[in-house]
Amino acid sequence: MADWDRTGTGNASHNATQYAAELTRQIAIKNAAGSQSAVKAADVAFARSMLQSCRQNNIQPGVYVQMLVELGFGGA
């Protein structure tokens, strides 16, 4: 098992999506140069990617819905 494949979902497709989305989020935040709006945009893109993956892979998406609510995007 790869180090990143430890999410506990048991779904390789979802785990791979999570790895890619988190890597993309971290790179975007690193390149944000202190821009709070860029960091928020990276977080929103991550949450939306994960929400879509949860729906496609029949995984409970509650944590990503809540993340979007807290970011001001109403869970969608």
Secondary structure by P-SEA (a helix, b strand, c coil): cccccccccccaaaaaaaaaaaaaaaaaaaaccccaaaaaaaaaaaaaaaaaaaaaacccaaaaaaaaaaaccccc
